[in-house]
């Protein structure tokens, strides 16, 4: 009988395997451990130093009413659904907004102390929402979350697998049986035998030429979930943050925190106009992200941009002591990256790929249609609909990371380990190590750059049917002709990041195809999905989720109506709407 150990260098058994070590993954691991599950966490990068959370400079939306006494979870729910253009899964939004306050208290118990007003109440402000709701931790927020959560992980009996990339999930009769990972440090294969897997790998911004995402954000979780039969929803909904650096060119896409606009910075075109008055005269620079990003894109396309293909972000009118007190770290970061001091001169900005609203379809308890597979954080689709409000990302990580850990532990408690077929491990080993055995190969970076360029130009901020058809043809050609030839020179297998890039490329192509097919399918403009050939929102025909799943080895796309269980668009309340 063939043994599993013939094809793997190590076998690890655990109740709950968490894939991803950002805030959602760490909190999931913490809560699963609290439920007495045996927990292992895999981080593709350096533990405590990689992923998106540690890079975060934003706050957390919590309707606690300290910034505005009229705010409450019901208003937070309305803002989130309206901001998401009504295609949110309202069950998930209800969970998010109801549990945010309690989770904030839990975070403070862990040592994360948010900024206060003089009377001791939380300091809150309003980025794109109706009320002052976002609590903040200065302009190094992500590091504060990660320090506290890592401290909680380290004092528990949780096993950490640092620099281990999970490459595929394993199933038995349709249920999760484990996962396979590459130990990047050793160049060896690890097989994880687990009752439950929590995917918390974040976004997929690396499929675009310009992104605020870390290098690890290659859509691994979405691609792996797709390969085992999970459904993904609303994958066309990709948020482009309005203010990425446009200068210098080598730093283009680096995020400039929303906090710069929150303290009063202006967006100006090359005529010196505060152009947001044409697009949202009430909120101006603090309008929803999709509105601001589209406005900047329009200004540049119509010839009112700067010489570096962006617009100006000008904070020079704000007192220097205010900038230093509120954004001292950001000021020094921008000075280092651009040579420009935001307290004294405007900088050049343009939208950058920032966040995926689309993701794996899940229930409020974070379970999916695949028994034993759970998702958390940005991995989960449906929370934010067509556009995410600033501050709701951290809230999503915390609320659903917490829930995923509890749900996965409960599932693991009531199930047995499923058998792992050695042939599945053998095939994955052949696929992974096959990148090292090719004579005439194409380097993964060459293909990766082509993919990023075609996605940015054709399925970016503004799309058309023709541009997306072009992108899909390129993606299909790369998958059929180039991917089989992708390889890296053989030699030492330790710390081979080109090898990791070769493995990631397949995931990136899968996610790029999902985004493109879903965007082609939705024939309207809504939130972050903007089509020049269908410029209007169409609630009569497109108040739906796009759904993607593998069927007989092919990627299938269809739509399902949004369940408007609590809130409907205003026009649907009128009888004439149905005539």
N, C-alpha and C positions, 0 to 999 in steps of 0.2 A: 504493500500500500504506500502511495506517495505521501511523504511527510511535508507539512507546511514549512518546516525549518530548512528544507532543501532549497527554498527559493527566497528566503529572507534572512537577514543578518541578526534580527532580534524579534522577539514576540513580547508584547506588553499587554497585559490584561487589566482592564479597568471598567468600572460601572459606567462612568460618563466621560466621554472624550470631548473636550472643548477645543475647537479649531479657531484660533485667533486670540490674541492677548491684549486687545484694547480694552476700553472700559466695559463694553458689553460682555466680552469673553471672560474677563476677570471676575466681574460681578456674578456671571452665571456659574463660574467655578466655585466662588465663595458660597453661594446659596445652595448649590448641590452638595457641597461639603457640610453645610449646616444641616442638611437632611440626611447626614450619615452615609452618603454615597462615596465610593472610592473615585477620586477625580484625577484626571490628567489634563494638562493644558499644553497645547502645541503653539509655538510662536515661530512664524517663518523667519522673522528677523530677530534682533537682539531683544531679549526680555527687558522690559521697562523702558526701552529706548526706540522702539520701532512702532509702526502703525500710525493711524490717523489721530487717535485721541491725544497722544502726547504733543501733537502739533497744533491742537485746537487753541484758538485765542478767543473763542466766543463764550457766551453764557448759557444758561439753562432756563427754559420757560417753565415757570411754576406759578399757578394762579393762587398765590397766598394772600394777595390784597394789601401788601405793605406799600407798594408803589402807587396803587390806585385802589381805594377801598371798595369801588364798585366792581372790581374784577373777582371772578370766581371760576371754578372748573367748567361751568356751563358756558361762560363767555369764551374761555380758552377753547372749548370744543367748537363753538361757532367760528371763531377766528381760524382755527386749523382747517375746518372743512371748507369754509369760504376761500381761504388761501389756497387750498388744494383743488379749487374749481369743482368741488362736489364729487370727485371720483375717489375720494378716500374710502377705505373700509371703515365705516362709522363705528363698528364694534371695537376696532383697534384704537380709534381716536378717543372713544369713551374710556377705554382702559388707560390710555396715555394720560388724559387730562384728570381723571379721577384719582389716580395713584401717584401723581407727580409730587404732591405736597408731602405725603408720607415718605416717599423716597428721599426727598430733600432732607427731612429730619434724620433719616438713616445715614445719609452722607455726612451730615454734621457730627453724628455720633462716631463716625469713623475718622474724624479729624479734619474734614473739609469745611473750613469756615468761610462763608461767603461775606462779601462786603456789606457793611452796615451803615445806616444813617446815624446821626448823632444821638437819636433817642433809642438806638439799639435795634430798630426794625431793619429788615433787609432793604438794601438799595436795589431798586428795579427800574428798568427802562423799557421802551417800546420800539423794537425794530420790525416794522411791517405789520404789527398787530394793532388791535384797537386800544390796548391798555398797556401800561408799564408793568411788564410781567417777567422780564429776564433778570435773573440774579447773576452776579458776576464774581470772578476771582482775580481781577486785574487782567493784564494782557499776557499772562502765562498760565491761563486756566488749565490747559491740558496737563501740564506737569503736576499741578496740584491734585487733580483727579488720580493720576497714575501713581503718585507717591503714596497716597492714602490706600488705594486699592491694592497696590503691590505689597504694602505692609500687611494688609489683611490676608493676602494669599500666603505670604511667607511665614506667618505664624500658625498656619494650618498644615494639615498633612496632605497637601496637594502636590503632586509630582509635576514638575515643569520640564518640558522638552523644548529647549531653546534652539533656534535655528534648525527647526525640523519643518519641512514643507509637506503638508498632507497633499498627496497627488490624486487620490481617488478614494471613494467610499466603497465599502463592501456590503453586499446584501445577500440574504438567504430567504428564498420564497417571498421576495418583495419587502422584507424587513431588514433594518440595519443590523449588520453583524460585526462591523468594525471599519477600519480604514488603513490605508497604506501611506507611509511617509518616507521622504528622503532626508536622512540626517546630513545636512549640508556640511557640517564640520568634519565628518568622517567619510562622506561619500558612500554611505551604507543604507540599506533598506530596513525599515522598521514596519512590522505589521502590528496594528493595534486591534485587539479583540475587545470590543466594547458593546454594552447593551444599548447605549444611546450615544448619539453624536449631536453636539450643538455647533452649528456653523455660525461664526461671528467674524468673518474675514473682511468685513467692511465693503468698500466700494470697488469700482473698476475704472477709475479715472485714467489709468495708464493706456487705455485704448485710444485716448485722444492725445494730440500733439502737445497741447498746453493744458496742464492740470495742476491743481493745488494738492492733489493726493500724493502720498508717499509712493516710493517705487514698488512697495509690496502690493499695491492696490490693483491687481490684475484680474479681478473677477473670479478667483479660484472657487469660492463657495458657491456662487451661482452656477458655474459650469459643472461642478461636481454634483450638485443637487439635480441639475437637468439630466445628467447622464444616468442617474438612478431612477428617473421617472417623476420627479417632483414637478409641480406646476409653478410657473413664474408669471407675475402679472405686471402690467403697465411698464414694460421695459423701455418703451420709447421716452419715458419721463426722466430726463437727465438734466440736473440743475447746473447752470453756468453761473458761478458767483460773479457779481458785477465788477468787482475790483481785484483783478489779478494785475501784476505788474506788466506794463507794455514796454518798459525800458529799464535796463539795457536788454537787448535781444536775448542774451544768454540766460537772463533771469525771467523771461516772459512766462507768465502763468503762475508765478509765485503769489500766494494769497496776501492781500492787504486787508487786514481785519475790518469788519463792518464797524467796529468801535470808532474808527476814524471819522466816519460819517455821523455816528451817534453823538459825538461831542461837538458837531456843527460844521464839519468840512463840507465844501461845495463841490459839485460836479460841474465842470465848465467845458464848453466846446472851444474851438479855435477862434471864435468871435468874442470869447469872454462871457457868454450867456450861461446862466443857470438853466440848462435846457430841460431839466425835469419838470419845469412848470408846464411844459407842453404835454407831458405824459401822465403826471399825477400831481396836479397843482396843490393838493392838500398835504400829502405826505412828502412830496419833493424827493430829496435824497434818501429818505427812509421808507420809500415805497417797497412793495414786495420785490423780492430778488428777480423774479422773472420779468417784471415790469422794468426795473432799472437796467438789467442786462440787455433787454430788447431795445431800450432807449439808446444805450451807448452804441450798440451795433448799428442802429438806424442813423445816428449822428455821423458815425464813421463812414458808412456806406453812402451817405448823401453829401460827403465832402466837407464835413464840419469837424473832422478829427484832427489830432495833432500829427506832427511829422513822423511819429513813431507808431501810427496806426491805432491810437487810443483817444482818450479824452483826459482832461486834467482833473486830478483830485487835489483840491486846494484847501489846506488847513492853516495857511499863513496868517489869517485874520484872527485866529484863536490865540488867546494869551499863552505865552510860552510855558508859564508855570502850570497851566491846566494840562497842556499836552504832556509835559514831563511827569506830572502827578498821575495822570490817567493812562498814558501810553508811552511811558519812558522806554520800555523794552522794545516796543514796536518802532519807536522813533530811531533807536540805535540800530535795529535790524535793517530798516529801510536805508539808513545812511550807509551801512556796510554794503548792502546789495547794489545800491544805485549811485552812491556818492551825493545824494540829495537829502537835505534836512527838511522834513515835512513842516517844521515850525517856521521855516523861512521861505520856502518855495513850493510850487505845485509839483506833483509827480504825475507820470503818465500811467494810466490804467486801462485795461480792457478785460472783458469777461474771460473766465477760466473754468474748465470743467471741475466741478466741485463735489457733487453729491448725486447718488442714484436713488430716486424715489421708487423706481421699479425694483422688484426683487422676488425672492421666493415667497410663494403664497402660504400663509400660515393662519392659524386660529389665534384668538386672544391668549391662549396658554402657550403659544409659540410652537405648537406641534404642526406638522405638515401631513400631507396625504401618505407619506412614507413612514410606516411605524418605526419609531425609534429615532427619527430625524427631527431636530428642532432648530430654530433659527433665532437670532437676536440681533438688535442694532440695525445698521444700514442694510444688512443681509435681507431683512424682512420687507416685502413689498406691501403696499396698500395703506401704510400709515399716513403718508403725506400727500397722497393723490398726485396732482399734476404740478405741485410746487410746495417746497418745504419752507416754513417760516423760520427766520433766524432764531436760534435758541432751542428749537424743537429737536435738533439732532441729539444733543447731550441728554435731553429728557427721554428720548427714544432708547438710547443706549442703556440708561439706568433702569427705566421701567421694565423694558422687555428683557434685558440681561438678567435682572432679578427673577422675572417670571420663568424664563427659559431654564434657569438652574433648578428651580423648584420642580417644574414640570418634568424635566428629564430625570431627576432623581426619583420622583414618584413612579415614572414609567419603569426605570431600571429596577426598582424595588419589587415590582410585580411581574417581571419577565426573566427568562433565563438567557444565557449566552446562546447565540445562534451559531451554527457551524460555519466555518470559513472553508470554502472550496480552494484547495491548494492551486488548482489550475487558474483561478482568478488572480492569485498572487503571482504566479508564473508569468501570465500575460502582462501584468502591470510591470513586472521587473524587466521583461523583454522590451516593453515600450520605453521605459525610462532609460535603461542602459543602452538601448538602441541608438540614442543620440550620440553615443561615444564611438560607435562602430562603423561610421560611414567614411568612405574614401573621398568622394566628390560631393562635398556638402555646401549648403548655404548657411552662413552665420545667422543666428536668430535675430541679432540686432538689426541687420539689414531688412529683414522681413517686418520686424516690429516697427521700424520707422516708416515703412510704406503704409502699414495698417494705420498708424497714428495720423499720418498725413491725410489719408483718404477719408478717415472718419471725421477729422476736424473740418475739412473742406466740404464734405458732402452730407454729413449727418450731425452737424454742429448746432450752433445757436439758431440758425435759420435754415430750413430744409425745403426741398421740392421733390416731387415724384421722380423727376429725371436725375437729380443729384443722388437720391437714395438708391435708385436702380443702378447707377454707376458704382456706388459703394458696394452694393450687394454683389455685383459681378466681380469686383476686385477681391472681396472676401472669399467668394466661392473659388475663384482661381487660385488664391493663396492656399486655401485648404486642400484643393485637389492636386495642385502642381508643385507648390513650394514647400508646404509643411512636410511632406514625405522626405524631402531632401535636406531639411534643417538638421544641422548637427554641429558638434564642437570637436576640436582636436582631442584625441585621447591622451592620456597621461595621468598625472595626479588627479584623484577624484575628490580631494579635500578642498572645501571652499571654492568650488567651481561655479561662480555666479553666472558664467555664460551657459553652463548646463541648466541651472535654475531657469534662466531666461528661455531656453529652448522648451522646457516643460511648461512654463507659463504661457507661451505663445498659443498653444492649443486652447487654453482657457480664454485668452483674450479674443481669439477668433470666434469662439462660441458666443461670447457675450456681445461682440460687435455684430454678429449676425442677428442675435435676438433684438438688439436695439434697432437695427435697420429694418428688419421685417415688421416689427411692431409699429415703427414710425410710418412705414409705407401703408400699413393697414388702416391707421387712424387718419381719416380724410377730413381733418379739421385742424384748427389751432386751439390749443388749450394749455394754459400755464406755460411750462417750460418747453412744450412741444409746439413749435412755430413753423407753419408751412406757408410759403409765399403763394402756392397754388391753391391753398384752402385757408385763407387768412381769417375766417370767422369761426367763432365757437358755435357748435351745433348741438344744443341739448336735446333736440328732437331725436337725433339719430346716433349721437356719440356719447351719451351719458352712460358709458360702459367701461368695463375693464378689458384690455387686451390680455389674452391668456396664451401662454406658450408651454408646450410639452412635447417631449419626444414620442412620436407614434410610429412604430415599425421602422425605427432608425432614422426617421425624418423629422425635421422641426416643423411643427404645425402651429398655426396661429388662428385664434378665433376670438369672439367677444362674448361677454356675459354682462347683463345689466347690473349696474351698481345698486345695491340694496340701500335705499334711502330710509333707514329705520327711524331716524330722528329729525333730520334736517333736509329740506328740499330747496332747490333753486326757486327764487321768488316767482318766476313766470309759471312754474308748475302748480302753483297754488291758485292760478286763475283758470276758470272753466274753459275759456277760449283757447287755452294752450292745447286742449285735446281735440278741438274741432278740426 
